[in-house]
């Protein structure tokens, strides 16, 4: 079950009935605090002289908002990367197929959107493999990068996933905190104010305010001379639509 981004309650029913000592809650979305330089398993931004950014959208597909977003991107001939939740992919397969058909890239965002840093390696791989299989069955292409829900994925896990599945963990360098729902103008301002060449921009196509922010954000970045690339393009890989996926699947098995 997908956890709400508005609240995270970990107390049991028994604890709720008792006088509990206040516990500091973890941030809902945050970069891990164990990122090191030159770690090929972890990507937060791309060092590039080219004026390109990666616009990424998490937590879809959404039945109405994702199609709205796709219309906005199509009208501007822009490409993005969508980190999809596996159980939503099977719920909305037509939207997942449309994302792929319109030249965007699909990444893996786990099956059920849990805090994976508390999972065993086997449970992590099952969450990721189940999602990869769903995306492959529906689009004909498996995802080649992973984004952990909430950013909750420690360095040992990132290295494990990279070794086991040749799949880097893609985080972000720009977080407009749209998941807090501050309003479209604030989301657009934060994206425009913090993005530069090589930025990976985090956003969520499950919030109407995010979609409302996109015209000004996208047009503003374009007006500054920035171009948009998918994660595979940012990494210098073949585009997701043109990659030799037979080889990728064999390497991951």
N, C-alpha and C positions, 0 to 999 in steps of 0.2 A: 504494500500500500504506500502511495506517495505521501511523504510527510508534508504538513503545511509549512510554508515559509514564514508564516506570521507568528508561529509559536512552536516551541519544542518542550514538551512535558515528559519528564522521565520518571516521575514519582509513581509508585504503585498506589492502588486504592487504599491499602492499609496505611501507607505513609501519608496519604492525604488526610486521613482521619486523625493523625497524631500531630502533636506540636513539633514540627520539624525545624531543624536549624537551616537557615537560608543557605542555598548553594549557588555559587556563581555559575550562570549558564554559559555554555560555550557559544561563540559567535555562530550565527546561522550559516553564513558563508564567509570563508576567510582562506587566504593562502596558507599552506603549511609553513611552519616555522623552521623547517629543516632543508630548505632549498639551498643547493650549492652550485657554484659556477661549473660550467663544462660537464654537466650531467646530462647525457644524451637521453636519459629516461624521463626527463622533466623539462617542459617548455613553458616559459611564461611570456616571452616575447622573442622576436627574431631580429638579429643584428643584420641590417641590410641598408645599403646606400640608396636603394630604390624607394620611392615614396609610396609604399604599400602598407595597408593594414588588413587585419583579418576581423571581419564582423562575425561573431559567433552567437548562436541562440540556443539556449538550454531548455529542457523539460517538455518539449513538444513530442508528437504533434498535438496541437490544440484544434478542436473541430472547426472553430470559426476564426480565431486570431491568426493561426498559421497561414491559412489561405489569404487573408488580408495582407499579411506580410509578404507573401510570395507575389502578390499583385504589385506591391510597392517596389519590390526588387526587380521584377520583370519590366516595369515601366521605365526603370533606370538602367537596365541591362547590367545589373550588379550581381555578383556571386557571393554567397555566404556559406558558412559551415553550421550545420544543425546537429547539436548533440541531443539525440533522441533517447527517451526512456523506452526500454524494450516492451513493457506491457502496454504502452500507448501506441507503439508501432503496430502491434497486432490488433489494437482496437480501431486504429484509423489507417489502414494500409493504403488507401487511395491517396491520402495526403503524403505519406512517406514516398510513394511512387512518384507523385508530382514533384516533390523536392528533388529527387534524383533526376527526373526527366528534364527539369529546367536548368540543369547544370550546376546545382549546388552540391556540396559534399555533406555526407551524413557521418557523424561520429558516434561513438558508443558512450552512453551516459548511464549505464547499468540497467538492470531489469526493473528494479523496484524502488530505486532512489533512496538507499539506506546510507547511514554513516558507516562507510566501509572500513574505517580505521580500527573498528572493533571486531572485524571479521577475520576468520582464519584464511590462509592462502587458498585453500580449496573452495571455501565459500565465495571468496572474491572472484576466482576464476569461473565458478558456476554462474554468478551474476553476469559477468562479462560475456562468457561464451553463449549463454542463452540469448542475450541481446544481439550479439554478432550473428547468430544463426537466424533470428527473426528478421533482421535487416537484410541479410543475404537472401532469404527465402522470398521476401517481398520485392526487393529491388534488383536482385541479381548481383549485388556487390556487397562485400563485407566491409565494415568500417576498419580504418587503419590507424586511428588515434582514439584515445580514451580521455574523457573528462570525469573526474570523480564528483559525485554529488556533494555539495557543500564545501568542496576542496578538501574533504576529510580522507586523506590518503597519504600515509607517511613514506619517507624515502625508501625504506626497505621494501615496502609494497610496490612502489613505483619501479624499483630495480627488478623485483621479482616478475612483475607483469611484462616489462621490457624483455627480460630473458626468456620468459615462457611463451609470449605471444608476439614478440617483435613490435609491440605497440607502445609508443611513447604516451606519457600522460601530459595532456595539454591543459595548462591552467590559464592565466590571464595576466595582463599588465594594466588594464583599465576596467574598473568595476564601478558603474554608475549607481550601484545599489538600487536598481530598479525593483528588486524583490521586496524592498521596503515600501514600494508604491508611493514615491514622493511627488508624483505628478509628471506629466509629459515634458513640461518645460525644464524641470530640474534634471530629468534623465538626459535630455538633449544637451543641456549646458554642460553636464559632467562629461559626456562623451566628447564633445567638442573641446572642452578645456583640458583634457588629459591625454588625448590621442596624438600620436606622432608616428613617423615612419617605423615600421616593425611592430607596432602595437597589436596585441590580441585583446579585443574588446568583448567583455562578458555582458550578455543580456539574456532576457527570457521572453520567449514568444507566447507565454501563457498569461501575460498581464496586458490589459488594454492600454494602459498608460505607456508601456514600452512601444507598442505598435504606433500609437499616436505621436510618439517622439521621433519615430524613424524618418519621416520626410525631412524635417529640419536637420537631424543628425547626419543622415546620408548626404543630403545636398550640401550641408556645411563642410563636411570632410572633402567631398568632391571639389567644392569651390576653392579649397586650399591646395588643390593639386594632388591629393592623395587618391590612390587607386585601391580597389578592393580585390583581395585574393582569398582563395580557400586555404585551409591549413596545408593541404598537400602542396599547393603552389608556393606557399610561404616557406615550406621546408625544402623546396627544390626537387620535389618528387614529381612523377607523372601525375597528371590530373586524375582525380578519382574515377572519372568516366573512362579513362584510357589505360588504367593500370592493369598489369598482368595478374589478375586475381587468382588464377589457378596456382601460380607460384606462391602467392601470399597465403592461401589456404593451406597448402602443403607445409609451409614453414611454420604455421601456427598449430598444426595438428600434433 
